[in-house]
Every structure is written in structure tokens, then in C-alpha cells.
Amino acid sequence: MDTRKVIIIGSGPAGLTAALYCARANMNPLVLAGVTFGGQLMNTTEVENYPGFPHGIQGPELMQAMVDQAKRFGSEVIFDDVMKVDFSARPFKVWVGSQEYSGETVIIATGASSLWLGLPSETKFRSKGISSCATCDGFFFKGKELIVVGAGDAAVEEAIFLTKFATKVTMLVRSDKMRASKIMQDRVLAHPKVEVLYNKSVVEFLGDQSLSGGKIKDNVTGEVKDMQFGGAFIAIGHKPNTEIFKDQITLDQKGYIVPADNTKTNIEGVFVAGDVRDFRYRQAVTAAGMGCMASLDAEKFLAEHERRV
């Protein structure tokens, strides 16, 4: 079995940028992209905040271009899911089904997945009026009334950010209080363009080709009323894709990888990049930047290891 210089797990902006840099450094990276490659941008229609595209680009088109660019310089990309890893000793072992691969270094770039409400109508209107990222998509909702579903700091931040574009933002909180910090609650409650409705839940989204409103349930009385709005932002959290790294890599309470130093993890030779460790920014451009950093750190690690040997 050949031992690769670097194995990259994940194929969002972080993983594919790491692959590009590793390939150009003659590290012949193996990218285990997953059956569904490209990360969250695959569910984004128009991307207008990624540098170099003044007229925007479709999310899937951008990710396919990243795959093609990584391949051009020698990356091998396998579109299958990693089932198991063993980081107990170098070379590290990674399994895709029954196929075992080994690598002198590993870059983890598996990203995080947005949590959704789980409504069939939510799936229907995703990217057609429903989003999970205000900084990504808020610009497209200029002049509309919007709702934000959520009660934490992230939901408050989304609501306040959306006031730059919306005529009104309504926060729907399913209980009788928010989970956000006191300072964030004070900020959103004082904002003239934001209304907070407590004990409210969306039970169905409405519309024809695009979102036009929803059925809102009062969780105290059980009454359901129609509400009109031009966009919905779901801000109930994210789940890092780290299940296969439990007991291998240090994770925080929410499951995000804890970096030991920049892109380094607690395992020497294993690096991390993108949303799998970044719960603050969660942007394609920051993920790509970390992918670059992880590749340079992996290259430096290999060079130093070869000198020691």
C-alpha cells in the first residue's frame, strides 16, 4: 500500500484549497471528497462575496472549478465517504469502505452542517427564499420583510445584520425567552427594525416558485396563523462533521476540533482547516485561507520530519 504525503478529508473551500497548494508543492495529495462534495456552497445559488467574481458565480459552479483546479496540478480526488480513521501512529490510516489508505500527514476539512427545522416545505424553498447564512445571502433580500428562526447569539447577529437590507426582521423564538447573552438581547430588542415574537414556531413554509410566507404556530395556545414574509433565515445552529474523529482528535463540547496551534491539532502531523474548527466566521473565503495555511503547515512538517530522519 502506497503511503501518501498528505491525505485531505473533505472537499469544501478549505479542503480543495489545501489540495491545490499541496499539489503545487509536489505533495501529490489524495482528496477524499465524500459522495456529496463541495460543502455548503453546493446548496447556495449565487455567490457574490468570493473574490475574483465581480458578477457572482453559482455555488456548485465555484466548487466544480475548485475540483478541476486541484486536479489540474495533480490532486487525486475520490468521491466517497471516509468511514474510519486511525491517528494512533504515523503513517496515519484512513478507510473508505473496505479500502485502506495511509498518509504521512492528514488535513481534516470536513466542515460543518447547518441544522434545519426538518420541514418538507423547508427543503422545497431552500435557496429559493430560505437560507442559513445572512452574511452570504442577505444582500439578495433587499426591501423585503424577513424572519429569523432562532434564539441564540447567532440568531440575534443574523437578525441585526439583515436590517441592512430588510424593511423589517421578525425573530421567531419557540419558547418564552431567548438563549442569547443579555447584551445581545438588549441590542436586538432596542433595534427599531426588529420585532421579537416569543412562543412561535414555523409549521409550514408557503409559496409557489419562491417563498412568500408561512404558517406560524403559537406554542402556548396552539393557534396557527398565516404570516407573509419574503425570506427566512434558519439560525438554530451548526453541527461539525467530526463523528469519525471522536477519541482521535481533541473536540470541544459542541464537537468542533480544537486547534493546538493555528492549523495543528493535538496529533502531530494532523492538521485542520475550515468550518470543522471555525464556528465564528463560517465563510468560504476564510475556509479557503485556512486550507492554504494547513497545506503550508503540512509541507513544513514533512520537511522537518525528513531532516530529523
SERO-4910 file (N, C-alpha, C, O; in steps of 0.05 Angstrom, whole numbers):
BEGIN
 pado doro    nc1    nc2    nc3   cac1   cac2   cac3    cc1    cc2    cc3    oc1    oc2    oc3
  Met    A     17    -24      0      0      0      0     18     25      0     35     28     17
  Asp    A     13     43    -20     28     68    -21     21     86      3     -3     88     10
  Thr    A     41     98     14     36    118     35     38    146     22     59    153     11
  Arg    A     16    161     24     15    187     12     29    208     30     30    204     54
  Lys    A     39    229     18     50    250     35     28    265     50     32    273     73
  Val    A      5    267     38    -17    281     51    -44    269     42    -48    265     18
  Ile    A    -62    265     60    -90    258     54   -107    280     64   -105    289     87
  Ile    A   -125    290     47   -143    311     55   -171    300     56   -181    288     37
  Ile    A   -184    303     79   -211    293     83   -230    316     82   -230    333    100
  Gly    A   -246    317     61   -265    339     57   -260    354     31   -237    354     21
  Ser    A   -281    366     20   -278    378     -6   -294    404     -9   -304    410    -30
  Gly    A   -295    419     13   -306    446     11   -283    465      4   -262    456     -5
  Pro    A   -287    491      7   -265    510      0   -240    505     16   -218    509      5
  Ala    A   -241    496     41   -217    491     56   -202    467     45   -178    468     40
  Gly    A   -216    445     41   -203    421     31   -191    424      3   -169    414     -3
  Leu    A   -206    437    -15   -197    439    -42   -175    460    -45   -158    457    -63
  Thr    A   -175    481    -29   -153    499    -29   -128    486    -18   -106    490    -29
  Ala    A   -131    470      3   -108    455     13    -97    436     -8    -73    433    -11
  Ala    A   -115    423    -23   -107    405    -45    -91    420    -66    -70    410    -76
  Leu    A   -100    444    -73    -87    459    -94    -58    466    -85    -39    462   -100
  Tyr    A    -55    476    -61    -29    484    -51    -11    459    -47     13    460    -54
  Cys    A    -22    437    -37     -6    413    -34      3    402    -61     26    393    -64
  Ala    A    -15    403    -80     -8    393   -107     14    409   -120     33    398   -132
  Arg    A     13    435   -117     33    453   -128     60    451   -114     81    459   -124
  Ala    A     59    439    -90     84    434    -75     94    405    -79    111    396    -65
  Asn    A     83    392   -100     91    365   -107     87    345    -84    103    326    -80
  Met    A     65    349    -69     59    331    -47     39    309    -56     31    292    -40
  Asn    A     30    310    -81     12    290    -93    -12    283    -74    -14    260    -66
  Pro    A    -28    303    -67    -49    298    -47    -71    279    -56    -78    279    -80
  Leu    A    -81    264    -37   -104    248    -42   -127    262    -27   -126    266     -3
  Val    A   -148    269    -42   -171    283    -31   -194    263    -29   -204    253    -50
  Leu    A   -203    257     -5   -226    240     -1   -250    259      2   -256    269     24
  Ala    A   -263    264    -20   -282    286    -23   -309    280    -11   -324    298     -5
  Gly    A   -316    254     -8   -343    247      0   -361    243    -23   -356    254    -45
  Val    A   -383    229    -19   -402    225    -40   -415    251    -49   -418    256    -73
  Thr    A   -421    268    -29   -430    295    -35   -408    314    -30   -401    320     -7
  Phe    A   -395    324    -51   -372    342    -48   -381    371    -48   -403    378    -54
  Gly    A   -362    388    -40   -366    417    -44   -375    432    -20   -376    457    -20
  Gly    A   -383    418      2   -392    432     26   -418    447     22   -434    441      4
  Gln    A   -422    467     39   -447    482     40   -452    499     15   -475    506      9
  Leu    A   -431    506      0   -435    522    -24   -450    506    -46   -461    519    -64
  Met    A   -452    480    -43   -467    465    -62   -497    471    -60   -513    465    -78
  Asn    A   -505    482    -37   -533    489    -32   -538    519    -35   -559    530    -27
  Thr    A   -518    533    -46   -520    562    -50   -522    569    -79   -506    559    -95
  Thr    A   -542    584    -86   -545    591   -115   -525    611   -123   -506    604   -138
  Glu    A   -528    636   -115   -510    657   -125   -489    665   -103   -497    672    -80
  Val    A   -464    663   -109   -442    671    -91   -430    697   -102   -418    697   -123
  Glu    A   -434    719    -87   -424    745    -96   -403    756    -78   -392    778    -84
  Asn    A   -395    742    -57   -375    753    -39   -349    737    -39   -333    740    -20
  Tyr    A   -345    721    -60   -319    707    -62   -302    723    -82   -311    729   -104
  Pro    A   -278    730    -73   -261    748    -90   -256    736   -118   -253    712   -122
  Gly    A   -256    754   -137   -249    746   -165   -273    742   -183   -269    736   -207
  Phe    A   -297    745   -172   -321    740   -188   -339    765   -186   -358    765   -170
  Pro    A   -333    786   -201   -348    812   -198   -377    809   -204   -393    825   -194
  His    A   -385    790   -220   -413    786   -227   -426    762   -212   -448    754   -219
  Gly    A   -411    751   -193   -421    728   -178   -417    702   -193   -409    702   -216
  Ile    A   -421    680   -179   -419    654   -191   -437    635   -175   -440    638   -151
  Gln    A   -448    615   -188   -464    595   -175   -446    578   -156   -424    571   -163
  Gly    A   -457    572   -132   -441    556   -113   -431    530   -124   -407    525   -122
  Pro    A   -447    513   -137   -437    488   -148   -417    493   -170   -398    477   -173
  Glu    A   -420    514   -186   -401    520   -207   -373    527   -195   -353    519   -205
  Leu    A   -373    543   -173   -349    550   -160   -335    525   -149   -310    523   -152
  Met    A   -349    508   -136   -337    484   -125   -327    465   -146   -306    453   -142
  Gln    A   -341    462   -168   -331    446   -190   -305    457   -202   -287    442   -208
  Ala    A   -304    484   -203   -279    497   -213   -256    491   -194   -233    487   -203
  Met    A   -261    491   -168   -240    485   -148   -231    456   -151   -207    451   -149
  Val    A   -249    438   -156   -242    410   -160   -224    408   -185   -203    395   -185
  Asp    A   -232    420   -207   -217    419   -232   -189    431   -229   -170    421   -240
  Gln    A   -187    453   -214   -162    466   -210   -143    448   -193   -119    446   -199
  Ala    A   -154    436   -172   -138    418   -156   -128    394   -172   -105    386   -169
  Lys    A   -146    383   -189   -138    361   -206   -117    368   -227    -99    353   -233
  Arg    A   -119    393   -237   -100    402   -257    -71    400   -248    -53    394   -264
  Phe    A    -67    405   -222    -40    405   -212    -32    378   -199    -10    376   -187
  Gly    A    -49    358   -202    -41    331   -194    -55    320   -170    -47    299   -160
  Ser    A    -76    332   -160    -91    321   -138   -107    297   -147   -119    298   -169
  Glu    A   -107    276   -132   -125    254   -137   -150    257   -120   -148    260    -96
  Val    A   -173    257   -132   -198    261   -118   -216    237   -119   -222    227   -141
  Ile    A   -224    227    -96   -241    203    -95   -268    212    -82   -268    223    -60
  Phe    A   -289    208    -97   -316    217    -87   -329    195    -72   -348    182    -81
  Asp    A   -319    191    -47   -331    171    -30   -326    180     -1   -309    197      5
  Asp    A   -342    168     18   -341    178     46   -320    162     62   -317    138     59
  Val    A   -307    176     79   -288    164     99   -305    152    121   -322    165    132
  Met    A   -300    126    127   -315    112    147   -301    111    174   -314    109    195
  Lys    A   -274    111    174   -259    107    198   -231    118    194   -220    118    172
  Val    A   -218    127    216   -191    136    216   -176    124    239   -188    117    260
  Asp    A   -149    122    237   -132    114    259   -108    133    259    -90    131    242
  Phe    A   -108    151    279    -86    170    281    -67    163    304    -53    180    314
  Ser    A    -67    138    312    -51    130    335    -21    129    329     -5    132    347
  Ala    A    -14    127    304     14    126    296     17    134    267     -2    130    251
  Arg    A     40    145    260     46    151    232     59    127    219     75    113    232
  Pro    A     52    122    193     33    136    177      4    132    186     -3    110    196
  Phe    A    -12    152    184    -39    151    192    -56    134    173    -49    133    149
  Lys    A    -77    122    183    -93    105    166   -122    116    164   -133    126    183
  Val    A   -132    114    140   -159    124    133   -173    103    116   -161     93     97
  Trp    A   -198     97    123   -213     77    109   -236     90     94   -252    105    105
  Val    A   -239     82     68   -262     89     52   -275     62     45   -265     48     27
  Gly    A   -297     56     58   -308     29     55   -287      9     66   -277     11     88
  Ser    A   -281    -11     50   -261    -31     58   -233    -24     48   -213    -37     54
  Gln    A   -231     -2     33   -205      7     22   -190     23     43   -201     42     54
  Glu    A   -165     16     48   -149     30     68   -128     47     54   -115     38     35
  Tyr    A   -125     72     63   -104     90     53    -86     98     77    -96     99    100
  Ser    A    -61    104     71    -44    114     92    -30    140     83    -25    144     59
  Gly    A    -25    157    103    -13    183     96      6    192    118      1    188    141
  Glu    A     27    205    109     47    217    128     34    240    144     41    245    167
  Thr    A     16    254    130      1    276    143    -28    274    135    -34    262    114
  Val    A    -45    286    150    -74    288    144    -83    316    149    -76    328    169
  Ile    A    -99    326    131   -113    352    135   -143    346    136   -155    336    118
  Ile    A   -155    353    159   -183    350    163   -198    375    155   -193    396    166
  Ala    A   -216    373    136   -231    396    126   -260    387    120   -271    392     99
  Thr    A   -271    373    139   -298    361    135   -321    381    139   -344    374    134
  Gly    A   -315    405    149   -336    426    151   -356    421    172   -353    404    190
  Ala    A   -378    437    171   -400    435    189   -426    437    173   -427    449    152
  Ser    A   -446    424    184   -472    425    171   -492    442    186   -494    441    210
  Ser    A   -507    458    171   -528    474    184   -550    456    195   -557    436    183
  Leu    A   -560    464    218   -583    450    229   -608    462    217   -611    487    216
  Trp    A   -627    446    210   -652    455    197   -676    447    214   -673    430    232
  Leu    A   -699    457    207   -723    451    222   -734    424    215   -748    412    232
  Gly    A   -728    414    192   -737    387    184   -764    387    171   -777    366    169
  Leu    A   -774    410    162   -800    411    148   -797    405    119   -778    414    106
  Pro    A   -815    389    107   -814    384     78   -814    410     62   -800    412     42
  Ser    A   -831    429     71   -832    455     56   -806    471     59   -800    487     41
  Glu    A   -791    466     80   -765    479     83   -746    470     61   -732    486     49
  Thr    A   -746    444     56   -729    433     35   -737    444      8   -720    450     -9
  Lys    A   -763    447      3   -773    457    -22   -763    485    -28   -756    491    -51
  Phe    A   -761    503     -8   -754    530    -13   -726    537     -5   -718    561     -5
  Arg    A   -709    517      1   -682    523      8   -668    534    -17   -669    522    -39
  Ser    A   -655    557    -14   -642    572    -36   -663    585    -54   -656    596    -75
  Lys    A   -688    584    -46   -710    597    -60   -725    615    -41   -750    618    -43
  Gly    A   -711    626    -22   -723    643     -2   -715    635     27   -719    651     45
  Ile    A   -704    611     30   -695    602     56   -665    598     56   -654    586     37
  Ser    A   -652    609     76   -623    608     78   -615    602    107   -631    605    125
  Ser    A   -589    595    110   -579    592    137   -555    610    142   -540    607    161
  Cys    A   -551    629    124   -528    647    126   -535    675    117   -537    681     93
  Ala    A   -538    693    136   -546    721    129   -523    735    115   -528    750     96
  Thr    A   -498    731    124   -476    745    110   -472    736     82   -462    750     65
  Cys    A   -480    711     77   -477    700     49   -500    711     31   -494    718      8
  Asp    A   -524    711     41   -547    715     24   -564    740     30   -583    745     15
  Gly    A   -558    754     51   -574    777     59   -578    797     37   -600    809     35
  Phe    A   -558    802     21   -558    822      0   -581    817    -20   -592    836    -31
  Phe    A   -589    791    -23   -609    785    -43   -638    790    -33   -657    786    -48
  Phe    A   -640    800     -9   -667    804      3   -672    834      9   -686    840     28
  Lys    A   -660    851     -7   -664    880     -4   -694    887     -6   -708    878    -24
  Gly    A   -703    903     13   -730    914     11   -752    894     19   -775    899     14
  Lys    A   -745    871     31   -765    851     38   -768    849     69   -750    857     84
  Glu    A   -791    839     77   -795    832    105   -785    803    109   -791    785     93
  Leu    A   -769    799    130   -756    774    134   -762    763    162   -769    778    180
  Ile    A   -758    737    165   -759    725    191   -733    711    197   -719    701    179
  Val    A   -726    710    222   -703    694    232   -713    674    252   -726    682    272
  Val    A   -708    649    248   -716    628    267   -693    621    285   -672    611    275
  Gly    A   -695    626    311   -673    620    329   -674    638    353   -689    658    353
  Ala    A   -658    631    373   -660    646    398   -633    652    411   -631    664    433
  Gly    A   -611    643    398   -584    647    409   -570    671    398   -581    687    383
  Asp    A   -545    674    406   -529    697    397   -527    698    367   -529    719    355
  Ala    A   -524    675    354   -522    674    325   -547    684    312   -546    698    292
  Ala    A   -570    677    322   -596    686    311   -598    716    314   -608    729    296
  Val    A   -590    727    337   -591    756    341   -572    770    321   -580    790    310
  Glu    A   -548    759    318   -530    771    299   -541    771    271   -538    790    256
  Glu    A   -553    749    263   -566    747    237   -587    768    233   -588    782    213
  Ala    A   -604    770    253   -626    790    252   -616    818    249   -626    833    232
  Ile    A   -597    826    265   -586    853    264   -572    858    237   -575    879    225
  Phe    A   -557    838    228   -544    841    202   -564    845    180   -560    861    162
  Leu    A   -586    831    180   -606    832    159   -621    858    158   -633    865    138
  Thr    A   -620    874    180   -633    900    179   -620    919    159   -631    940    152
  Lys    A   -596    913    150   -583    929    130   -598    927    103   -596    945     87
  Phe    A   -613    906    100   -626    901     74   -656    901     76   -670    910     58
  Ala    A   -667    890     98   -695    885    101   -710    910    110   -699    928    123
  Thr    A   -736    911    103   -753    932    114   -760    926    143   -765    944    159
  Lys    A   -762    900    149   -768    891    176   -758    863    180   -758    847    162
  Val    A   -748    857    204   -739    830    211   -755    821    236   -755    834    256
  Thr    A   -767    798    234   -782    786    256   -767    761    266   -763    742    250
  Met    A   -760    761    291   -748    737    303   -769    720    315   -786    729    330
  Leu    A   -769    694    308   -788    675    320   -773    658    340   -755    642    333
  Val    A   -781    661    365   -769    646    387   -789    626    397   -811    633    404
  Arg    A   -781    600    398   -801    580    404   -809    578    433   -830    567    439
  Ser    A   -794    590    451   -801    590    480   -807    618    489   -810    636    472
  Asp    A   -809    622    515   -817    649    525   -792    666    531   -795    688    543
  Lys    A   -768    657    523   -744    674    526   -723    666    506   -723    643    496
  Met    A   -705    684    502   -682    679    484   -659    666    500   -657    669    524
  Arg    A   -642    651    485   -618    640    497   -594    658    494   -573    653    505
  Ala    A   -597    679    478   -575    697    472   -566    711    498   -580    713    518
  Ser    A   -541    720    497   -530    735    520   -546    760    525   -559    771    506
  Lys    A   -545    770    549   -560    794    557   -554    818    539   -572    832    530
  Ile    A   -529    822    533   -521    846    517   -533    843    488   -541    863    476
  Met    A   -534    819    478   -544    815    451   -575    817    451   -586    828    432
  Gln    A   -588    808    472   -616    811    474   -624    841    476   -642    850    462
  Asp    A   -609    856    492   -615    884    494   -612    898    467   -627    916    460
  Arg    A   -592    890    452   -586    902    427   -609    898    407   -617    916    393
  Val    A   -618    873    405   -638    866    385   -666    877    394   -681    886    377
  Leu    A   -671    877    419   -697    888    429   -699    918    425   -721    929    423
  Ala    A   -676    931    425   -676    960    421   -676    969    392   -678    992    386
  His    A   -672    949    374   -669    957    345   -697    963    334   -716    948    337
  Pro    A   -699    986    321   -726    994    310   -737    977    288   -761    977    283
  Lys    A   -719    962    274   -728    946    251   -733    917    258   -739    900    241
  Val    A   -729    910    284   -732    882    292   -755    879    312   -757    894    331
  Glu    A   -771    858    307   -792    851    326   -787    822    335   -781    805    318
  Val    A   -789    817    361   -784    790    371   -811    779    381   -825    790    397
  Leu    A   -818    756    369   -843    742    377   -836    716    392   -822    699    381
  Tyr    A   -846    714    416   -839    691    433   -861    669    430   -883    674    422
  Asn    A   -853    644    437   -871    621    436   -883    617    408   -906    610    404
  Lys    A   -866    621    388   -875    618    360   -857    599    345   -832    599    348
  Ser    A   -869    582    328   -855    563    312   -866    563    283   -890    566    280
  Val    A   -849    558    264   -859    554    236   -867    525    233   -851    507    240
  Val    A   -891    521    224   -900    493    219   -901    487    189   -902    463    181
  Glu    A   -901    508    172   -901    503    143   -893    529    129   -901    551    137
  Phe    A   -876    526    109   -869    549     92   -887    549     67   -894    528     57
  Leu    A   -895    573     58   -914    575     37   -902    590     13   -883    606     16
  Gly    A   -913    584    -11   -904    598    -35   -908    581    -59   -916    557    -57
  Asp    A   -904    593    -82   -906    578   -108   -878    570   -117   -868    549   -109
  Gln    A   -866    587   -134   -839    581   -142   -818    590   -122   -796    580   -120
  Ser    A   -825    611   -107   -807    621    -86   -823    626    -60   -848    626    -61
  Leu    A   -809    630    -39   -822    633    -12   -838    659    -11   -830    680    -20
  Ser    A   -862    657      1   -879    681      4   -889    684     33   -901    705     39
  Gly    A   -885    664     49   -894    666     77   -894    639     90   -881    620     81
  Gly    A   -910    637    112   -911    611    126   -934    610    146   -947    630    151
  Lys    A   -938    586    156   -958    582    177   -943    582    204   -924    566    208
  Ile    A   -951    600    221   -937    604    247   -955    594    270   -978    603    272
  Lys    A   -944    577    286   -959    566    309   -952    580    335   -928    584    341
  Asp    A   -972    587    350   -968    597    377   -965    572    395   -984    556    398
  Asn    A   -942    569    407   -936    545    423   -950    544    450   -949    524    464
  Val    A   -963    565    457   -979    566    482  -1008    558    477  -1019    541    490
  Thr    A  -1020    572    457  -1048    568    451  -1053    546    430  -1075    534    429
  Gly    A  -1032    540    414  -1036    521    393  -1047    533    367  -1050    519    347
  Glu    A  -1054    558    368  -1066    571    344  -1046    575    322  -1022    581    327
  Val    A  -1054    570    297  -1037    573    274  -1047    595    256  -1071    595    249
  Lys    A  -1030    614    249  -1037    636    232  -1018    638    209   -994    631    211
  Asp    A  -1028    648    186  -1011    654    163   -996    680    168  -1006    699    180
  Met    A   -971    681    158   -955    705    161   -940    708    134   -928    689    123
  Gln    A   -940    732    124   -926    738     99   -898    748    105   -894    765    122
  Phe    A   -879    738     89   -851    747     90   -837    738     65   -844    719     52
  Gly    A   -816    753     58   -802    748     33   -777    731     35   -764    725     15
  Gly    A   -770    724     59   -746    707     63   -745    697     92   -755    710    110
  Ala    A   -733    674     96   -730    662    122   -701    653    126   -689    640    109
  Phe    A   -690    660    149   -663    652    156   -664    634    181   -674    642    202
  Ile    A   -655    609    178   -655    590    199   -629    591    214   -608    586    203
  Ala    A   -630    599    239   -606    603    255   -608    588    282   -607    599    303
  Ile    A   -610    561    279   -613    544    303   -587    529    308   -587    511    325
  Gly    A   -566    535    293   -540    523    299   -528    507    277   -541    504    256
  His    A   -504    498    281   -489    482    262   -478    457    277   -474    458    301
  Lys    A   -474    436    262   -463    412    273   -437    405    258   -438    400    234
  Pro    A   -414    406    271   -389    400    258   -388    370    250   -398    353    265
  Asn    A   -377    365    227   -376    337    217   -351    323    228   -331    320    214
  Thr    A   -353    315    253   -330    303    267   -335    276    279   -320    267    296
  Glu    A   -357    263    272   -364    238    284   -341    217    283   -336    203    302
  Ile    A   -328    216    260   -307    195    256   -281    202    271   -263    185    272
  Phe    A   -279    226    282   -255    234    296   -257    233    326   -238    240    340
  Lys    A   -280    225    336   -283    222    365   -262    202    376   -257    181    363
  Asp    A   -251    209    399   -230    192    411   -204    192    396   -185    177    403
  Gln    A   -202    208    375   -177    211    359   -165    239    361   -141    242    364
  Ile    A   -183    259    360   -175    287    359   -190    301    382   -212    294    389
  Thr    A   -177    321    394   -190    336    415   -212    353    404   -208    369    386
  Leu    A   -237    349    415   -260    364    406   -271    380    430   -267    373    453
  Asp    A   -285    403    423   -297    418    445   -325    406    451   -332    385    439
  Gln    A   -340    418    468   -366    407    477   -386    406    454   -404    389    455
  Lys    A   -383    423    434   -401    422    411   -392    404    389   -406    401    368
  Gly    A   -368    393    392   -358    375    372   -338    387    352   -329    373    334
  Tyr    A   -332    413    355   -313    425    337   -284    417    345   -279    413    369
  Ile    A   -267    414    325   -239    407    331   -225    431    344   -228    454    335
  Val    A   -211    425    365   -196    446    380   -168    448    369   -152    429    372
  Pro    A   -160    470    356   -133    472    345   -113    476    367   -118    491    386
  Ala    A    -91    462    365    -69    465    385    -53    490    380    -44    504    398
  Asp    A    -49    496    354    -34    519    346    -39    525    316    -31    509    299
  Asn    A    -54    546    310    -62    552    283    -77    528    271    -99    523    279
  Thr    A    -65    514    252    -79    492    239    -71    465    251    -82    444    243
  Lys    A    -54    465    271    -45    440    283    -66    429    302    -80    445    315
  Thr    A    -69    403    304    -86    390    323    -69    379    346    -44    383    346
  Asn    A    -81    364    364    -66    352    385    -49    328    376    -32    318    390
  Ile    A    -54    319    351    -38    297    339    -18    309    320    -25    323    301
  Glu    A      8    305    325     29    315    308     26    304    280     26    279    277
  Gly    A     24    321    260     21    312    233     -7    312    223    -12    308    199
  Val    A    -27    318    240    -55    320    232    -63    350    235    -59    362    256
  Phe    A    -73    361    214    -80    389    212   -109    393    207   -123    374    199
  Val    A   -119    417    212   -148    422    209   -152    449    196   -137    468    200
  Ala    A   -173    451    180   -180    476    166   -210    478    161   -223    458    157
  Gly    A   -220    503    162   -247    508    154   -267    506    177   -260    508    200
  Asp    A   -292    503    169   -314    505    188   -315    482    209   -329    484    229
  Val    A   -299    461    205   -298    440    224   -284    449    250   -286    436    271
  Arg    A   -271    472    248   -258    484    272   -268    513    276   -264    524    298
  Asp    A   -279    525    256   -286    553    257   -316    557    260   -331    554    241
  Phe    A   -325    562    285   -354    566    290   -361    596    290   -384    603    296
  Arg    A   -342    613    284   -347    642    285   -352    654    258   -373    667    254
  Tyr    A   -334    650    239   -336    665    214   -353    649    193   -371    660    181
  Arg    A   -346    623    189   -361    606    172   -365    617    144   -387    617    133
  Gln    A   -344    627    132   -345    638    105   -327    622     86   -307    611     95
  Ala    A   -334    621     61   -318    606     41   -290    617     40   -271    602     37
  Val    A   -287    643     41   -261    656     37   -243    650     62   -219    646     59
  Thr    A   -255    650     86   -238    644    110   -231    614    110   -209    607    118
  Ala    A   -249    597    101   -243    569    100   -221    564     80   -202    548     85
  Ala    A   -222    577     57   -201    574     37   -174    583     48   -153    571     43
  Gly    A   -174    606     63   -150    615     75   -138    595     94   -113    591     94
  Met    A   -155    583    110   -145    562    129   -135    537    114   -116    524    123
  Gly    A   -147    531     91   -138    509     75   -109    514     65    -93    496     65
  Cys    A   -104    538     57    -77    546     48    -58    543     72    -36    532     69
  Met    A    -66    553     95    -48    552    119    -42    523    126    -19    516    133
  Ala    A    -63    506    126    -59    478    133    -39    464    114    -23    448    122
  Ser    A    -42    470     88    -24    457     69      5    466     73     24    450     72
  Leu    A      9    492     79     37    502     84     48    489    110     72    483    111
  Asp    A     30    486    130     39    474    155     46    444    151     66    434    162
  Ala    A     30    430    135     36    402    129     62    399    113     78    381    119
  Glu    A     66    417     94     91    417     78    115    421     97    136    408     94
  Lys    A    113    440    115    135    446    133    140    423    152    163    416    157
  Phe    A    119    410    161    121    387    179    137    365    165    155    352    176
  Leu    A    130    359    140    143    338    125    173    344    121    190    326    123
  Ala    A    178    369    114    206    377    110    222    373    136    245    364    135
  Glu    A    211    382    158    225    379    184    228    350    192    249    342    203
  His    A    208    334    186    210    305    193    231    292    177    246    275    187
  Glu    A    233    298    151    253    286    134    281    294    143    300    278    142
  Arg    A    285    318    153    311    326    164    318    311    189    341    304    193
  Arg    A    298    306    206    303    291    230    311    262    224    328    251    238
  Val    A    298    251    204    304    223    196    332    222    183    341    201    175
***
